[in-house]
Amino acid sequence: MLLIDLARTSAAVAAGSARLAKVGHLAELLGRVTPDEAEIAIAYLSGELPQRHIGVGWAGLQDPPDPRLAATATLRQVNDLLDRVKAQSGPGSQAARKVLITELFGALTRQEQTFLFRLLRSELRQGALDGVMVEAIAKAAAVPVAEVRRALTLRGWLPAVGAAALSGGIEELRAFHLEVGRPVSPMLAQSATSVAAAMGKLGGPVAIEWKLDGVRVQAHRSGDAVRVFTRTLDDITAQVPELVEAVRALPSDDLVLDGEVIALRPDGSPEPFQITSGRVSSRIDVTGAREKTPLRVFFFDALRVDGADLLELPGETRHSALVAAVPPELVTPRLVTDDVTHGEAFFKEVVRSGHEGVVVKSLHTPYAAGRRGAGWIKVKPRHTLDLVVLAVEWGSGRREGRLSNLHLGARDPQSGEFVMLGKTFKGLTDELLAWQTERFLELAEGPTDGWTVVVRPELVVEIAFDGVQQSSRYPGGMALRFARVIRYRPDKSTAEADTVETVRSLML
């Protein structure tokens, strides 16, 4: 298949807003790819590179050669050349990458150049997010969408799942299973304004667990080998020796556990998130960092115990397996109740202890990896949302010369775009102002009007607010009241940002 086929499909997908039309365009193309092209095509159309990063920045993409008039470049040729770009290392590697990128762009038509430029700049926002692509794969392979989602839960990378579906249908999809050492995307929680609201939504007895303000971890053990991953599936094994030792000391040597690491003060109260995050991020002098800032781990779910996969079992069954495999001091405290009064009292005690809030969980739902499952609902003492920064305005007064006022957007799963909900400059410390000015200039999408800098939507920020109200000022018809910055969330991808539907459910 030629790259021009993908470029044309991408343009068709971006031009329409109807989900079914997007799915149809993508499915038509996927129905024509060969087995060795499937992963490449799905990755490119999802806005990803199979190589993830190739070491080419903005400067390396400037001054492309004149485009060709006829399209001849195949997907395999393009991807092989990108492999060569990534393989460059050592002195002179940047110059070598530039030569290869020039060679690549010189073999492309103008439409292909535009497509590849946007792909390499992570700007291919055409609405082909995972949800749309999952449906397109299912349609092209003539398999149920649920089978694609299940396989994605276990494999974690959609291009590989899609290639399997296209080549072998349901049989290939059902061959995927939970593998120790290969992380799965974590299950996420929806939001509610109160424990009573969360319990009312779930109905019946529920589990109410501490919500720790730490770093989400997934621990895998096979024999004596232990690996630890973050919620973004990054391997942090070397940075958390306490967790490795704790898992290695457990009686079971075949495990996958979901939990949180957190730094606690001597009195048991939590350190600020930045302390925990900084410790987990530190790759230098881990022994010294451990002595200064020891970490504790608390597990709240078990995905595999003693070789048995538990993902599709009810929450209470998974928790029973967890407490059988893990000592009580490593299990996240929780209360099981159907009494709202007891639930709210538990919530208040957790908050009084300095923790972030609670997660109210159904006892019956399976583990919805990579999605905001209906069975988990987080409740905090204040309204907070994880939103994406779409643009930033230059400050004035004491903030002159710094990027200050943030334009905030929620994710629209239907279109794949972000819907603006308002602006805020509140809650920003001098340190954050300096950091975000540097970071957003790196993410700037081009010339500005001298006041507003439009940025690539790559950073998630946690925003506190007093409510959501109707507003004709913004495209979504609603706006946040008294929004203020809590912190940036580098541990979260934009795919994990809160949705327009979540925000609308909080409207006054």
C-alpha positions as CSV (number, residue, x, y, z in Angstrom):
1,M,0.0,0.0,0.0
2,L,1.2,3.5,-0.8
3,L,1.5,6.2,1.9
4,I,-0.8,8.4,-0.3
5,D,-3.7,6.0,0.5
6,L,-3.3,6.7,4.2
7,A,-2.9,10.5,3.6
8,R,-6.2,10.5,1.6
9,T,-8.0,8.5,4.2
10,S,-6.7,10.7,7.0
11,A,-8.0,13.8,5.1
12,A,-11.4,12.1,4.7
13,V,-11.6,11.2,8.3
14,A,-10.6,14.7,9.4
15,A,-13.1,16.4,7.1
16,G,-16.2,14.7,8.6
17,S,-17.7,14.9,12.1
18,A,-19.9,11.8,11.9
19,R,-18.5,8.8,13.8
20,L,-20.0,6.2,11.5
21,A,-18.4,8.0,8.5
22,K,-15.0,8.0,10.2
23,V,-15.3,4.3,11.0
24,G,-16.3,3.6,7.4
25,H,-13.3,5.4,5.9
26,L,-10.9,3.7,8.2
27,A,-12.4,0.2,7.7
28,E,-12.3,0.5,3.9
29,L,-8.6,1.2,4.0
30,L,-7.9,-1.5,6.6
31,G,-9.7,-4.0,4.4
32,R,-7.0,-3.4,1.8
33,V,-3.8,-3.6,3.8
34,T,-1.5,-6.6,3.6
35,P,-0.6,-8.5,6.8
36,D,2.9,-6.9,7.0
37,E,1.4,-3.4,6.6
38,A,-1.5,-3.6,9.1
39,E,0.4,-2.5,12.2
40,I,2.0,0.4,10.4
41,A,-1.3,1.6,8.9
42,I,-3.2,1.4,12.2
43,A,-0.4,3.1,14.1
44,Y,-0.1,5.9,11.6
45,L,-3.8,6.5,11.3
46,S,-4.0,6.6,15.1
47,G,-1.4,9.3,15.2
48,E,1.4,7.1,16.5
49,L,4.7,5.8,15.3
50,P,5.6,2.1,15.7
51,Q,9.0,3.4,16.8
52,R,7.4,5.7,19.4
53,H,10.2,8.2,19.2
54,I,12.8,8.7,16.5
55,G,14.8,11.6,17.9
56,V,13.7,14.2,15.4
57,G,12.4,17.6,16.7
58,W,11.0,20.7,15.1
59,A,14.4,21.8,13.6
60,G,14.9,18.4,11.9
61,L,11.6,18.9,10.0
62,Q,12.3,22.4,8.7
63,D,13.0,23.2,5.0
64,P,11.7,20.0,3.4
65,P,12.7,19.3,-0.2
66,D,10.3,20.0,-3.1
67,P,7.6,17.4,-3.3
68,R,7.3,14.8,-6.0
69,L,4.4,15.0,-8.5
70,A,3.6,11.2,-8.4
71,A,3.1,9.1,-5.3
72,T,5.3,6.0,-5.2
73,A,6.4,5.6,-1.6
74,T,5.0,2.5,0.1
75,L,4.2,2.1,3.8
76,R,7.0,-0.4,4.3
77,Q,9.6,1.9,2.6
78,V,8.6,4.8,4.8
79,N,8.6,2.8,8.0
80,D,11.9,1.1,7.2
81,L,13.5,4.6,6.7
82,L,12.1,5.8,10.0
83,D,13.7,2.7,11.6
84,R,17.0,3.8,10.2
85,V,16.4,7.4,11.5
86,K,15.8,6.0,15.0
87,A,18.9,3.8,14.8
88,Q,21.3,6.7,14.5
89,S,23.3,7.3,17.6
90,G,26.5,8.9,18.9
91,P,28.4,11.9,17.5
92,G,26.9,13.2,14.3
93,S,23.6,11.4,14.8
94,Q,21.5,14.5,14.5
95,A,23.0,15.4,11.2
96,A,22.6,11.8,10.0
97,R,18.9,11.9,11.0
98,K,18.4,15.2,9.1
99,V,19.9,13.6,5.9
100,L,17.6,10.6,6.2
101,I,14.5,12.8,6.9
102,T,15.4,14.9,3.8
103,E,15.7,11.8,1.7
104,L,12.3,10.6,3.0
105,F,10.4,13.8,2.4
106,G,12.0,14.1,-1.0
107,A,10.3,10.9,-2.1
108,L,6.8,12.2,-1.1
109,T,4.1,14.2,-2.7
110,R,2.9,17.4,-1.0
111,Q,-0.1,15.6,0.5
112,E,2.1,12.9,1.8
113,Q,4.6,15.4,3.2
114,T,1.9,17.2,5.1
115,F,0.5,13.9,6.5
116,L,4.0,12.7,7.6
117,F,4.9,16.1,9.0
118,R,1.8,16.1,11.2
119,L,2.4,12.5,12.2
120,L,6.0,13.2,13.3
121,R,4.9,16.3,15.2
122,S,2.1,14.4,17.0
123,E,-0.4,16.7,15.3
124,L,-2.5,14.2,13.4
125,R,-5.7,15.0,15.2
126,Q,-8.3,13.6,12.8
127,G,-10.7,11.9,15.2
128,A,-9.2,8.4,14.8
129,L,-8.7,7.9,18.5
130,D,-8.7,4.3,19.9
131,G,-12.5,4.1,20.2
132,V,-13.1,4.9,16.5
133,M,-10.2,2.8,15.4
134,V,-11.4,-0.2,17.5
135,E,-14.8,0.0,15.7
136,A,-13.0,0.3,12.3
137,I,-10.9,-2.7,13.0
138,A,-13.9,-4.7,14.0
139,K,-15.8,-3.7,10.9
140,A,-12.9,-4.5,8.5
141,A,-12.2,-7.8,10.2
142,A,-15.9,-8.7,10.6
143,V,-15.5,-9.5,14.3
144,P,-17.5,-8.2,17.3
145,V,-16.2,-4.9,18.8
146,A,-16.1,-6.5,22.2
147,E,-13.5,-9.1,21.0
148,V,-11.2,-6.3,19.8
149,R,-11.6,-4.4,23.1
150,R,-10.9,-7.6,25.1
151,A,-7.7,-8.2,23.1
152,L,-6.6,-4.6,23.5
153,T,-7.1,-4.9,27.3
154,L,-4.6,-7.8,27.3
155,R,-2.1,-6.7,24.7
156,G,-2.2,-2.9,25.3
157,W,-1.1,-1.8,21.8
158,L,-3.9,-1.4,19.2
159,P,-1.8,-1.8,16.1
160,A,-0.8,-5.3,17.2
161,V,-4.4,-6.2,18.1
162,G,-5.7,-4.8,14.8
163,A,-3.2,-6.8,12.8
164,A,-4.2,-10.0,14.6
165,A,-7.9,-9.3,13.9
166,L,-7.3,-8.6,10.2
167,S,-5.2,-11.7,9.7
168,G,-6.9,-14.2,11.9
169,G,-10.2,-12.9,13.1
170,I,-11.7,-14.0,16.4
171,E,-9.3,-16.9,16.8
172,E,-6.3,-14.7,16.7
173,L,-7.9,-12.2,19.1
174,R,-8.8,-14.8,21.6
175,A,-5.2,-16.0,21.6
176,F,-4.2,-12.9,23.5
177,H,-3.9,-13.5,27.3
178,L,-2.5,-11.6,30.2
179,E,1.3,-12.0,30.1
180,V,3.4,-11.4,33.2
181,G,5.9,-8.8,32.3
182,R,3.7,-7.1,29.7
183,P,1.7,-4.3,31.4
184,V,-2.0,-3.7,30.6
185,S,-3.6,-0.3,30.6
186,P,-5.0,0.4,34.1
187,M,-8.7,0.6,34.8
188,L,-9.8,4.2,35.4
189,A,-12.5,5.8,37.6
190,Q,-15.4,8.1,36.8
191,S,-16.1,11.1,39.1
192,A,-19.0,12.0,41.4
193,T,-19.6,14.9,43.7
194,S,-20.3,12.9,46.8
195,V,-20.2,9.4,48.3
196,A,-24.0,9.4,48.3
197,A,-24.1,10.1,44.6
198,A,-21.6,7.4,43.8
199,M,-23.4,4.8,45.9
200,G,-26.7,5.7,44.4
201,K,-25.3,5.2,40.9
202,L,-23.8,1.8,41.7
203,G,-26.6,0.5,43.9
204,G,-26.4,-2.2,46.6
205,P,-23.4,-2.8,48.8
206,V,-20.2,-1.2,47.5
207,A,-16.5,-1.1,48.5
208,I,-15.2,2.3,49.5
209,E,-11.4,2.5,49.3
210,W,-8.8,5.1,50.3
211,K,-7.7,7.2,47.3
212,L,-4.1,7.8,47.9
213,D,-2.3,10.8,46.2
214,G,0.6,8.7,45.0
215,V,1.8,7.1,41.8
216,R,-0.2,4.3,40.2
217,V,1.9,1.1,39.8
218,Q,1.4,-2.3,38.3
219,A,3.6,-5.0,39.7
220,H,4.4,-8.2,37.8
221,R,6.2,-11.2,39.2
222,S,7.4,-14.4,37.5
223,G,9.6,-16.5,39.8
224,D,12.1,-14.1,41.3
225,A,11.8,-11.6,38.4
226,V,9.8,-8.5,39.3
227,R,8.9,-5.6,37.1
228,V,7.0,-2.5,37.9
229,F,5.2,-0.2,35.5
230,T,3.4,3.2,35.8
231,R,-0.1,4.0,34.6
232,T,1.5,5.1,31.3
233,L,3.2,1.6,31.0
234,D,6.7,2.9,31.6
235,D,9.1,0.5,33.4
236,I,10.2,2.0,36.7
237,T,11.5,-1.2,38.3
238,A,15.0,0.2,39.1
239,Q,13.4,3.3,40.8
240,V,11.3,1.5,43.3
241,P,13.4,-1.1,45.1
242,E,11.1,-1.1,48.1
243,L,8.2,-2.3,45.9
244,V,10.3,-4.9,44.2
245,E,11.4,-6.3,47.6
246,A,7.8,-6.4,48.9
247,V,6.5,-8.3,45.9
248,R,9.4,-10.7,45.9
249,A,8.7,-11.5,49.5
250,L,5.1,-12.6,48.8
251,P,4.3,-16.4,48.8
252,S,3.0,-16.4,45.2
253,D,5.7,-16.2,42.5
254,D,3.2,-15.6,39.6
255,L,1.4,-12.3,40.1
256,V,0.1,-9.1,38.5
257,L,-1.1,-6.5,41.1
258,D,-2.5,-3.0,40.8
259,G,-1.7,-0.4,43.4
260,E,-0.2,2.9,44.4
261,V,3.2,3.9,45.9
262,I,3.3,6.9,48.2
263,A,5.8,8.6,50.4
264,L,4.5,8.9,54.0
265,R,5.6,11.1,56.9
266,P,6.7,9.4,60.2
267,D,3.1,10.0,61.5
268,G,1.6,8.1,58.6
269,S,0.2,11.2,56.8
270,P,1.0,11.6,53.1
271,E,3.8,13.7,51.7
272,P,2.7,16.1,48.9
273,F,2.3,14.4,45.5
274,Q,5.4,16.2,44.2
275,I,7.5,14.4,46.8
276,T,6.3,11.0,45.8
277,S,6.5,11.8,42.1
278,G,10.0,13.2,42.4
279,R,11.2,10.1,44.2
280,V,9.7,7.7,41.7
281,S,11.1,9.8,38.8
282,S,14.6,9.8,40.2
283,R,17.1,7.6,38.4
284,I,20.2,8.9,40.1
285,D,21.3,7.6,43.5
286,V,18.2,5.5,44.1
287,T,19.8,4.2,47.4
288,G,20.2,7.7,48.7
289,A,16.7,8.8,47.5
290,R,15.3,5.7,49.3
291,E,16.9,6.6,52.6
292,K,15.7,10.2,52.3
293,T,12.2,9.4,51.0
294,P,11.1,5.8,51.5
295,L,8.1,4.6,49.7
296,R,5.1,2.5,50.8
297,V,3.0,0.4,48.5
298,F,-0.7,-0.3,48.8
299,F,-2.4,-2.8,46.5
300,F,-6.1,-2.6,45.7
301,D,-6.6,-5.1,42.9
302,A,-5.2,-8.4,41.6
303,L,-5.2,-9.2,37.9
304,R,-3.4,-12.5,38.2
305,V,-2.6,-14.7,41.2
306,D,-0.8,-18.1,41.1
307,G,-1.1,-18.2,37.3
308,A,-4.9,-17.6,37.2
309,D,-6.1,-14.6,35.1
310,L,-8.7,-12.6,37.1
311,L,-9.5,-9.7,34.8
312,E,-12.9,-10.8,33.8
313,L,-14.0,-11.9,37.3
314,P,-16.1,-9.7,39.6
315,G,-14.4,-7.1,41.7
316,E,-15.1,-8.9,45.0
317,T,-13.6,-12.1,43.7
318,R,-10.4,-10.3,42.6
319,H,-10.2,-8.6,46.0
320,S,-10.5,-11.9,47.8
321,A,-7.6,-13.2,45.7
322,L,-5.7,-10.1,46.6
323,V,-6.1,-10.4,50.4
324,A,-5.2,-14.1,50.2
325,A,-1.9,-13.3,48.4
326,V,-0.9,-10.0,50.1
327,P,-0.4,-9.2,53.8
328,P,-2.9,-6.7,55.3
329,E,-0.3,-3.9,55.6
330,L,0.1,-3.9,51.8
331,V,-3.6,-3.8,51.1
332,T,-5.4,-0.4,50.6
333,P,-7.9,0.1,53.5
334,R,-11.5,-0.1,52.5
335,L,-15.1,-0.4,53.8
336,V,-17.8,-2.6,52.3
337,T,-21.3,-1.1,53.1
338,D,-24.7,-0.2,51.7
339,D,-25.2,2.5,54.3
340,V,-24.6,6.0,53.0
341,T,-24.1,7.4,56.5
342,H,-21.3,4.9,57.1
343,G,-19.8,5.6,53.7
344,E,-19.8,9.4,54.2
345,A,-18.2,9.0,57.7
346,F,-15.5,6.8,56.2
347,F,-14.9,9.4,53.5
348,K,-14.5,12.2,56.0
349,E,-12.1,10.2,58.1
350,V,-9.9,9.5,55.0
351,V,-9.8,13.1,54.1
352,R,-9.0,14.0,57.7
353,S,-6.0,11.7,57.5
354,G,-4.7,13.8,54.6
355,H,-5.5,11.6,51.7
356,E,-7.1,12.6,48.4
357,G,-10.5,11.0,48.8
358,V,-12.1,7.6,48.1
359,V,-12.9,5.4,45.2
360,V,-16.4,3.8,45.4
361,K,-16.3,0.4,43.7
362,S,-18.9,-2.1,42.5
363,L,-18.4,-5.6,43.9
364,H,-19.5,-7.1,40.6
365,T,-17.8,-5.4,37.7
366,P,-14.8,-7.0,35.9
367,Y,-11.5,-5.1,35.4
368,A,-12.1,-2.6,32.5
369,A,-8.4,-2.1,31.5
370,G,-7.7,1.2,29.8
371,R,-11.2,2.6,30.3
372,R,-13.2,4.6,32.8
373,G,-15.2,1.6,34.0
374,A,-18.7,2.2,35.2
375,G,-17.9,0.3,38.4
376,W,-15.3,2.7,39.8
377,I,-16.2,6.2,40.9
378,K,-13.8,8.6,42.6
379,V,-15.0,11.2,45.1
380,K,-12.8,14.0,46.4
381,P,-13.5,16.8,48.9
382,R,-13.4,19.3,46.1
383,H,-14.5,19.1,42.5
384,T,-11.4,18.3,40.3
385,L,-11.0,17.4,36.6
386,D,-8.1,16.3,34.5
387,L,-8.1,18.7,31.5
388,V,-5.9,19.3,28.6
389,V,-4.1,22.7,27.9
390,L,-5.1,23.9,24.4
391,A,-3.5,27.4,24.5
392,V,-1.8,29.8,26.8
393,E,-1.8,33.6,27.1
394,W,1.1,35.8,28.0
395,G,0.8,37.4,31.4
396,S,0.9,41.0,32.4
397,G,2.1,42.9,35.5
398,R,4.4,40.7,37.6
399,R,3.7,37.9,35.2
400,E,4.9,39.8,32.1
401,G,7.2,37.7,30.0
402,R,5.7,34.5,31.2
403,L,2.9,32.3,29.8
404,S,0.1,32.4,32.3
405,N,-3.6,32.1,31.4
406,L,-4.4,28.5,30.5
407,H,-7.1,27.5,27.9
408,L,-8.6,24.3,29.3
409,G,-10.3,21.5,27.3
410,A,-12.2,18.3,27.9
411,R,-12.0,15.3,25.7
412,D,-14.8,14.5,23.2
413,P,-14.7,10.8,22.5
414,Q,-17.0,11.1,19.6
415,S,-14.9,13.6,17.5
416,G,-11.5,12.9,19.0
417,E,-11.1,16.6,19.6
418,F,-11.0,18.7,22.8
419,V,-13.8,21.1,23.8
420,M,-12.8,24.3,25.6
421,L,-14.3,24.9,29.0
422,G,-12.7,28.1,30.1
423,K,-9.5,29.7,31.2
424,T,-7.5,30.1,34.4
425,F,-4.3,31.6,35.8
426,K,-5.1,30.9,39.4
427,G,-3.1,28.6,41.5
428,L,0.1,29.0,39.6
429,T,3.3,29.5,41.6
430,D,6.3,31.3,40.3
431,E,8.0,27.9,39.9
432,L,5.1,26.6,37.8
433,L,5.0,29.8,35.7
434,A,8.6,29.5,34.8
435,W,8.3,25.8,34.0
436,Q,5.2,26.1,31.9
437,T,6.5,29.0,29.9
438,E,9.5,26.9,28.8
439,R,7.4,23.8,28.2
440,F,4.6,25.5,26.3
441,L,7.0,27.3,24.0
442,E,8.3,23.9,23.1
443,L,4.8,22.8,22.3
444,A,3.8,25.9,20.4
445,E,2.1,25.1,17.1
446,G,3.4,28.1,15.1
447,P,3.2,31.9,15.0
448,T,1.1,33.6,17.6
449,D,-1.0,36.7,17.6
450,G,1.3,38.2,20.2
451,W,-1.0,37.4,23.0
452,T,-2.2,33.8,22.7
453,V,0.1,30.8,22.1
454,V,-1.7,27.8,20.6
455,V,0.0,24.6,21.8
456,R,-0.1,20.9,20.9
457,P,-2.6,19.3,23.3
458,E,-0.2,17.1,25.1
459,L,-0.2,18.2,28.8
460,V,-2.8,17.2,31.3
461,V,-3.5,19.5,34.3
462,E,-5.6,18.8,37.4
463,I,-8.1,21.7,37.9
464,A,-10.2,22.4,41.0
465,F,-13.4,24.3,40.5
466,D,-16.6,25.3,42.3
467,G,-19.1,24.0,39.7
468,V,-20.1,23.8,36.1
469,Q,-22.5,26.3,34.6
470,Q,-24.2,26.9,31.3
471,S,-22.3,29.3,29.0
472,S,-22.7,30.5,25.4
473,R,-19.1,31.8,25.5
474,Y,-17.5,28.4,24.9
475,P,-18.2,25.7,22.2
476,G,-19.4,23.1,24.7
477,G,-22.1,25.4,26.1
478,M,-20.7,25.2,29.6
479,A,-17.9,26.7,31.7
480,L,-16.1,26.0,34.9
481,R,-16.7,28.3,37.9
482,F,-13.6,29.6,39.7
483,A,-11.2,27.2,38.1
484,R,-7.8,26.9,39.6
485,V,-4.6,24.8,39.0
486,I,-3.8,22.1,41.4
487,R,-0.9,20.5,39.6
488,Y,0.2,19.2,36.2
489,R,-0.2,15.4,35.6
490,P,2.8,14.2,33.6
491,D,1.8,10.6,34.6
492,K,-1.4,10.9,32.6
493,S,-1.8,10.9,28.8
494,T,-4.4,13.1,27.1
495,A,-6.4,10.0,26.4
496,E,-7.0,9.8,30.1
497,A,-8.4,13.4,30.4
498,D,-11.9,13.8,31.6
499,T,-14.6,13.8,28.9
500,V,-17.2,16.3,28.0
501,E,-19.9,13.9,29.3
502,T,-18.2,13.8,32.7
503,V,-18.1,17.6,32.9
504,R,-21.8,17.9,31.7
505,S,-22.8,15.5,34.5
506,L,-21.5,18.0,37.0
507,M,-23.4,21.0,35.6
508,L,-25.5,23.0,38.0
